[in-house]
């Protein structure tokens, strides 16, 4: 049986530069009504870029909500109407100062499906070429080049806490393992 909810009414509580916060009144499949709070976000991309020495490019940056630096795959927000692949190519250039010969989609993920519309598109980049970083104003980060197998172990050891980064690394690892069978 397919499950569904019907939106009856929507109210925008906040409209920001990156997110919109809404409160929707919905009808459940049993006929009752309830309220759903959601964060509307245009989505993002992350890039698992591996260089010729099989090192994964990661970035270390301060994340205000957690009050600490975290290690992540290079990533960025999709602008309204922007193609996710083009966003990923742009973000790899801006954050890591690299272009790639190959840019392949690994999949998508819903980071917080209970209350947020964000979809993150995961890409793999290879055949990297060094250019120069073009960080956004107010963006500060360090680029790390970590041997791929070490990055997998960092996820397993709890040193990488970001979900998109964990999924990107582990999915690429699983795909590599399938090829060796």
Helices and strands as residue ranges (DSSP letters): E 6-15, E 20-27, E 33-40, E 44-49, E 55-63, G 64-66, E 68-77, H 84-96, E 98-109, E 120-130, E 142-147, H 148-156, H 163-180
